[in-house]
């Protein structure tokens, strides 16, 4: 299982991930561009995603909802 927290700002998002094996990752992803699409494509039924409630949360859900 992957536990993922997404902190969305105006033009980018900070993504923090804790994998089932204890591995931790974090990165800054532009909100508009191929990097965010690639991240959303990597989500599967085992990923638990928590998104900060903000204005751009809608943009993230639009992208993630395609996959």
Secondary structure, DSSP 8 states (H G I E B T S, - for coil): -EEEEEEE-SSEEEEEEE-TTS-EEEEEEESSSHHHHHHHHT--TTEEEEE--STTHHHHHHHHTT-
